[in-house]
Amino acid sequence: MQGAVLDRTKTLDYGDDECNFYLMSKERAAEIGFETSPYAK
């Protein structure tokens, strides 16, 4: 899915018990008001 947005809802790095994420289109991200992390590369 070219141009997809990845949202990590949990990560081991932050002490969660699992890594969890989902992909969404840029359009869906804009629709729900998703904000990219300032740490995103």
C-alpha positions as CSV (number, residue, x, y, z in Angstrom):
1,M,0.0,0.0,0.0
2,Q,2.1,2.8,-1.3
3,G,1.7,6.0,0.7
4,A,0.2,4.3,3.7
5,V,0.3,5.7,7.2
6,L,1.5,3.4,10.0
7,D,0.0,3.9,13.5
8,R,1.7,2.1,16.4
9,T,-0.8,1.7,19.2
10,K,1.6,-0.3,21.4
11,T,5.4,-0.8,21.4
12,L,7.8,-2.8,23.5
13,D,10.1,0.3,23.5
14,Y,7.5,2.1,25.7
15,G,7.0,-0.8,28.1
16,D,3.9,-2.3,26.5
17,D,3.6,-6.1,26.5
18,E,3.4,-6.3,22.7
19,C,4.0,-4.4,19.5
20,N,0.8,-3.4,17.8
21,F,0.2,-1.3,14.7
22,Y,-2.1,-0.9,11.8
23,L,-1.9,0.7,8.3
24,M,-4.3,3.2,6.8
25,S,-4.5,5.3,3.7
26,K,-3.5,9.0,3.9
27,E,-7.2,9.9,3.2
28,R,-8.4,7.9,6.2
29,A,-5.6,9.4,8.4
30,A,-6.8,12.9,7.4
31,E,-10.5,11.9,8.0
32,I,-9.9,10.8,11.6
33,G,-7.5,13.6,12.4
34,F,-4.4,11.3,12.8
35,E,-1.3,13.3,13.7
36,T,2.2,12.0,12.8
37,S,4.6,11.6,15.7
38,P,7.4,14.1,15.8
39,Y,9.7,11.1,16.1
40,A,8.5,9.5,12.8
41,K,11.1,9.1,10.1
